[in-house]
Amino acid sequence: MNVAPSVPVVDLTAQELVSSALSKFGAGDIISTSAALDAIRRLSPACQDSDDHLVELVVIAAIGRTMGVLFDHRSRQLARNE
């Protein structure tokens, strides 16, 4: 009898998603909020946190890792609405 073991589905928290998205960058790098949001949404399409909340978490995490932040996510949203 072939029985596949039950694998629990793990929902990452918003902070874990942000940490994962920023893990590819190092101290002194500049993080684009637009690119960070895209990476987070790809990692977890079901994430229900707002863009503003995720950007806040990105800023907090980036500053803690001595990274710069490029606030370009609003221009992306404006372009989609035109």
N, C-alpha and C positions, 0 to 999 in steps of 0.2 A: 504494500500500500504506500503510495507516494503522498506524503503529507508535508506541505510547506510550513515552516515555522511562522508563527504570527510575528510580524514586524510592526512595532508601534510607529505611528506617524508622529513625527516630532515637529511641532509648530515652533519656529524660532521667534523669539521676542524681537521687537523693533530694534532694541539695542544690539542684539546678536546679529541681526541683519546688517546694521550699520557697521559694526565691527568687522564683519566678513567683507563687506564692500570696500572698506578702507585698508584691509590687510595687505593689499597689493602695493600700497604706497608707503613711503618712508618719511622720516623727519625732513622738513624743508620742502617737501612736495606741495604743490597747490592742487587742491581738490575742487573740481567743478561740482556744484550742487546738482546741476542737470545730469551729469554723468553718474553721480552717486545715486540719485533717484532712479535712473534707468537700471543701474546694477541691482539695487534693492528690489525693484519691481520684477526683474528677471529672476532673482533668487526666490522670491515669494510673491507670485501674482495674486495670491489671496490676502496679502497684507492689507488691512483696512485702515492703517494709520494714515492720516492726511500728509500731503507733501510738506506742509508747514511744520508738522511735528517731526517728520523724518529729517528735514533740514536742520531743525533745532538740535536733534541728536547728532547729526553729522558735524555741526559746528562744535559742539561740546567735545566730541571724540577727537576731532581734528586738532583743536587747540591743545587738548591734553597730550597729543602726540607731536606737538610743535609743527603742525602743517598749516599752510595757508588755505583760505577758502575763497573761491570765486563764486559769487552769487549770480549765477546765470540761469537759474531755473525759471524765473518769472518771464524772461524774454522767450523762453521755449513755450510757456503756457500762452503768452500773447500771440505767438506765431500760429499756434493751433487754432485759436479762436478767430483768426482773420479769414 
